[in-house]
Amino acid sequence: MLARMKDTDAGGSRVAIVMNGSPLFTGDAGSGESEIRRWILENDWLEAIVAMPEQLFYNTGISTYVWVLTNRKEEQRRGKVQLINATDFWVQMRKSLGDKRREISKEHIRRIAEIYLTFTEGEYSKIFDITDFGSRKITVECPLRLNFQASPERIERLNTQKAFTDLATSKKKKTQEKLFEESVGHEQQQAILSMLKTLPDTIFKDRAIFEKELDKTAMRSGLKLNPPLRKAILTALSERDETAEICRDKDGHPEPDPELRDTENVPLKEDIWTFFEREVKPHVPDAWINIAIRDHKDGEIGKIGYEINFNRYFYKYQPPRPLEEIEADIKTLERDILEMLREVAG
């Protein structure tokens, strides 16, 4: 529909389409759905969205929304989007037609049109800047903390590591050479297991210290550990430990823990570093923002996403019922259940 709009030099066009709620929010930042919303909003084509009453259609009772799209916005509407909540504008039908139990009267149509044309905020109308719907999704990393121990239980885990099990597995066809390779590999496995059993059976809370101990023990045993095998041993003998030292790479930078990785959605109108210092740092002091994950369009840190949440903008707080009323209802239900059980029991 947007592709078929007239060019602005030819007067432009206005498009209206009825859709369900999914196009408003489905899809994470960077996904196809979010990118479509971004394309529409950043081109300033979205003029208004009207939330319609439920049970308006024959074959479904779901919520529906009318999107009004145009490339000829009036000056006062440029850079703005109007949301209209018309979910209460309906009358009950005298006779239902499938799932269609409600209809919009002419008076309701007039009111919706009036709210749209006046372009002012009120009980049923909210006006937002385009950027109010956008956010920048940043990835928050936390440091990896591991302890290491050459206990029998952890050494046994090495048998589940592919780099270790591959030592005794040959990809050649069943020949004498294959059997020889597998035999040699099996001997290597046994040598590694024997070497690990000579390590101190204590808990190391610093990976660098444990690696030195591992290298020293391997050298004494005449073993040379290639990188995949070394990684397999470290993985098998490690466990996450909040009290352990931070694991660092060869340049001394903290390594991120994939299991603690999280994301935060920062409003486009707010600086990500200000948000991070206020919302994340007080709770996770050693966390940091992954600056390598950037938006594919503007190249800035974090991925931009757009969503439109009607419930958030038109939410009306309804206080819970008094505890006395809830307690009275529970007691009534208990009496009813006991009475039913007596009837069943005779």
N, C-alpha and C positions, 0 to 999 in steps of 0.2 A: 504493500500500500504506500509506504513512504517512497519507494522507487518510482511510483506513478504520480507523485505530486507534481503539479505544474511548477515551473521555475518561478522564482520570485519576480523576475522581470515580466513574466506573463500573468502576474497577479497572485501566484502561490495557490495553495490548497489547504483545506482543513479535512482531517480524517477522524472518524470516530469508530471504535471497535469494542465489542463486548468480549471480555475474557474472564477466566476464573482468577483466583488469587495467586496462583503460582508465578506468573511473570513479574509480580511485585518484589519477590524476595528469593526465589529459587536460585541456587548456584552461589558458590563462594567467590571471593574476589579473584579475578583472573579467569573465571570460567566463562563458557559461551553465553549463558544467560545474563551474567553480570556485565559482560562486555557489550551485549545488545542494549541493556539499560544505559550503560555509559555512553554508547554511541548516540542514543536518542537524547539524553540529557545534556551532554557536552555540546551537541549541535543546537541545543535550545529549541527542540521540536515539541517537547511535552508541555502542553498548555494547562491541562487539568485532568484529574481522575475523579470519577464519581463512583462511590461505593453504593451499590444497589441493594434493595431488600432481598432476603432469601426467598426461595420457593416461587420464583417468577416464571420458571420454565417447565415444560411438560415432563421432561425425563430426568430432571435433577433438582435437588433443593439447595445446592451449594451457593456460596456467596459469589457474586459477579461484580465486575467493575467495568465502567466505560472509560476508555482512554481517549482523550481528545488530543490529537496531534496536528501541528500546523507549522508551516514555514513562513507565516505572515503574522507573527505576534504583534499586538499593539505595543506601543512604547512602554506603557506601564507594566506590561506582562513580561517584558524581556528579562531573562535571567531568573524568572520566577515560575513556580508551579503551584497551582491551586488544587487543594484536596477538598472534596465535598462529601460529607457523610449523609447519604440519603437512605440509610438502612431502615429508618423509621417511617419513611414516606410510602405507606401502602395501605390498602383496604382489603379486607377478607372477601374472597369470592363466595358467592352463594352456593356454588357447586364446584368442587375440586375437579381438575382435569389432570389425572396422574399425580405428579409431584407439584403441579402448579396449583397453589392454594391462595396466592395473593396476586394483586394487580396494582398498578400505579394509576391513581385517578388523574383527571385533567388538572385538578387543583394542585396536586403534588408535582405534576410536570411543570406547571407554571412557577411553583416555588423553586424548583431545582434550576430552571432557566433563569429566574430572577437572581438567585444566589450566584450563579455563574457570571451573569452579565454585570452585576454590580462590583464584583471583584473586591470584596471587602471581607475581613475576618469576622467571625461570629461563632455561634454555637455549632453550626453545621459546616463552617468554612474555615480552612486554615491556609495561609499563604507562606511558602517557603522559598528560600534561595535554592538554586540547583545544587550547590555544594552541601546543603544540609542533609542530602540523601547519600552523600559519599563518605567513605572512610578509607584509611590507608592501613592495610593489614601488615603488621610487622611481626617478625619471628623473634621470639625471646628465647635465648639459650641459657642453660645453667651448666656449671662445670661438672665434669665426670669425676666422681670420687669412688675409688675401688680399694678394697683390701685384698691381699693375696695370701694363700696358705697352701702348702703342699700336703694336705691331709688326704687320707685314703679315699674319702668320698669325692673330693675335687679331682684327684688324679684319675679316678674312674670316669669322670666326665670327658676326659680326653678321647675316649673311645667313640664319642658322638661328634667329634670335630672332623670335618671332611679332609683337611690337610693331613691329619694323622692317619685316618683310615685308608687314604689313597696310597700310603707307603707300601701296603701289602696288596695293592690291587693293580694288576697290569691290564692295559687296554689291548694288548696283542692277542692274537688267536691262540687257541690251546696248543702250545708247542712246548718243547723242553725249555726254550729260552724264557717263555712266560713263567713257567713253574720256578725257574731259577730266580727271576726278578721278584716274584712274590715271596720266595723264601728269604731273599736278602732283605726285602722290605719288612717282613715279619721280625727278623732279627733286629732291624733298626728300631722297630716299635718297642721291642722288649728292652733294648738298651736305653731308650728314652725313659720308659717307665721306671727302670731300675735307677737311672740317674735322678729322676724327680723324687724318688723315695729317700735319697740321701740328703735332700734339702732340709733345712731346719723346719720342724713342724710347729712353727710359730706364725702368728698373723702379722704380716707386713702391711702397714698403712701408708706406705710411700712406694709408688710403682717404680720410681727410679732406683731406690735401694734394692727392691726385690729383683729388678732386671740385672743389676750388678751381681747379685748373689746367684741368679740363674746362669749368667754367662760364665762366672767363675767355676760353678759346679759342672757345667757342660764341658768346659775346657779341660778340667781334671779328668773327665770321663772320655775325652777324645772325641766328643760329638760336635758337629757343626750344624747349627740350627738355621735353616733358611728363613726368610721373612714370613712366608705363610705358616710354616710350622711353629715358628716363635709366637706368632699371633694366636695360633690355636692353643698353645700352652697357656699363654696369658689369659685367654678367654676362659679356659677350663678351670684355672686355679683362682679366678677372681669372683668377687661378689660386691655388689654396691654397698657402700658404707658412708653414711653422712658425716661420720667423724674422721674419715680418712683424708689424706692430703689430696689436693687437686691434681689430676693427671694432666701433664703438659706435653706439647709436641716438641720436636727437636729445636724449634725456635724459642721455646719457653712460654708459648701462648697456651692458655687453658683450653682443653679439649671439651667440646660440648657433649652432654649426655642426651642421646636421642630420646630416652624414655621421659626426660624432664622437659623436653622441648614444648613450647607453648606459643600461642599467638595472641595478639591484642589488636582490636580494631580502633584506630585513632581517628576521630572526626577530621575531615579535611581542613576545617578551619583552625585546627590546633596543631602546634608543633610536636613532632613525635618525641623529641628529647624531653620537652617539658612534661608531656604525658607520662613518659617512662619514669622520670624522676619522681613524679607524684604518685602514680598508681602501681608501679612495679618495685622500684628500688626499696621502699620502706619494708616490703614483705620478703623480697629476695635480694639481699644486698649484693650478692656476687653474680647476679644475672647480667646479661648484656644483650644488645640488639644485634642480630645477624645482618650486617650491612651488605652482605653479598647478594641477598635476595632483594631484587629491585623491580620496579614497574617496567613493563616492556615498552611503554610509550614515553613517559617523561624521564625514565632512568633514575628516578629518586628511590630512596630506601623504602621498601614495602610495596605491596601490590594494591592498587586502587580498585575498590569495588563500590557498587551502588545498590541500595535496596530501599523500598518504600514500605514502611510498617504502619498501616492504618491504625491498628490497635493501640500503638504507642501514642499516636498523635491525638486520638479521640477517646482515650481511656478515661473512664469515669469511676472513681473509687467508690466501692460499695462496702461499707463496714460490715464485718461479720455479725451474725446474730448473737445476742447475749448468751452467755454460757448456760444460764438457767433454762432458756428455751431449748437449747440443744440437749441438755441433760434430761429435760422432761420428755423430749421425743425419743431418746434412747430407752428410757424406762417404759414408755408406752410400747415400743417395739419388743422389748424383753417380755412384757406381759402377754403380748399377742403371740410371740413364739412359744412361750410356755403353755399357753392355752391350746395352740395347735398340736404341740407334743402330747398333751393330755388326751386330746381327741384321737390321735393316732394310737396311743398306748391303750386306749379303751378305759 
